[in-house]
Amino acid sequence: MVKSSIENSTGPLLHTVFFWLKNPKNRKERADFEKAIRKLINTNPQAIANHLGCPTGSQNRDVVDNSFTYCYTMSFPNLKAQDEYQTDPSHILFIQEAKHLWIKVRVHDSISI
């Protein structure tokens, strides 16, 4: 029998965040965003792996959404670490430094089953 996420809090947990920048073609704003998120990547103690990317040139299909500017995925060992991340100073600082740059953010969290 497969465990549901309600039964599993041990992880690993993937925290995937999609960002839509207000001015995605503005090089300075992109550089400012990348500087802030790379600082988060380099200083956050909870994440055990990180991935920062941009939309690909994937084939255009109904199920593909390449409208975002950046995708950031963090891997946490468990739900407790992800909860701690939410109030970690590195996360709070990233939000303070970069929130003026984005128009929309969407988060998708998933845990192994």
C-alpha positions in Angstrom: 0.0 0.0 0.0 1.3 3.5 -0.9 1.5 6.1 1.9 -0.4 9.3 1.3 1.3 12.6 2.0 -0.9 12.9 5.1 0.8 9.8 6.5 4.3 10.8 5.4 6.1 13.7 7.0 9.5 12.2 6.8 10.3 13.3 3.2 12.0 14.0 1.1 10.0 17.1 0.3 10.2 19.2 -2.8 9.4 22.8 -2.5 8.9 24.2 -6.1 8.3 27.9 -6.5 7.4 29.7 -9.8 8.1 33.4 -10.1 6.7 35.8 -12.6 8.8 39.0 -12.6 7.1 42.3 -13.3 9.6 43.2 -15.9 11.1 39.9 -17.2 13.0 41.6 -20.0 14.7 44.1 -17.7 18.3 42.9 -17.3 19.0 44.8 -14.1 15.9 43.5 -12.4 16.7 39.9 -13.5 20.3 40.4 -12.1 18.9 41.7 -8.8 16.5 38.8 -8.5 19.2 36.3 -9.3 21.6 37.9 -6.8 19.0 37.7 -4.0 18.0 34.1 -4.8 21.6 32.9 -5.1 22.2 34.4 -1.6 19.3 32.4 -0.3 20.7 29.2 -2.0 24.1 29.8 -0.4 23.0 30.7 3.1 19.8 28.6 3.8 20.6 25.8 6.2 17.5 23.6 5.7 17.6 22.7 2.0 19.7 19.7 1.0 19.5 20.4 -2.7 18.6 23.4 -4.9 17.7 24.0 -8.5 17.2 27.4 -10.2 16.0 27.5 -13.7 14.1 29.3 -16.5 11.5 28.0 -18.9 12.8 25.8 -21.6 11.9 25.6 -25.3 9.7 22.6 -24.6 7.2 21.6 -27.2 4.1 23.7 -26.9 1.3 21.5 -25.5 -1.8 22.1 -23.5 -0.2 20.7 -20.3 3.0 22.8 -20.6 3.1 26.2 -18.8 6.2 28.2 -19.7 4.8 31.5 -18.7 6.9 31.9 -15.6 10.2 33.7 -15.4 12.1 31.5 -12.9 11.5 28.1 -11.2 13.2 27.4 -7.9 13.1 24.0 -6.4 14.5 23.1 -3.0 14.7 19.7 -1.5 14.2 19.3 2.2 14.8 16.1 4.2 11.4 16.3 5.8 8.3 18.4 6.5 9.8 19.8 9.7 12.8 21.3 7.8 10.4 22.9 5.3 8.4 24.4 8.1 11.6 25.8 9.7 12.6 27.3 6.4 9.5 29.4 6.3 10.7 31.5 9.2 14.4 31.2 8.6 16.2 34.6 8.4 17.7 33.6 4.9 14.2 33.1 3.5 12.8 36.3 5.1 15.8 38.3 3.8 15.2 36.9 0.2 11.6 38.0 0.3 12.5 41.5 1.6 15.2 41.9 -1.1 13.2 40.5 -4.1 9.4 40.8 -3.5 9.3 44.2 -5.3 10.5 42.4 -8.5 7.7 39.9 -8.9 4.1 40.1 -9.9 3.1 36.6 -9.0 4.5 33.6 -7.1 3.1 30.0 -7.0 4.3 27.2 -4.7 3.9 23.5 -5.3 5.0 21.3 -2.4 5.2 17.5 -2.7 6.4 14.8 -0.5 7.5 11.3 -1.4 4.9 8.5 -1.3 
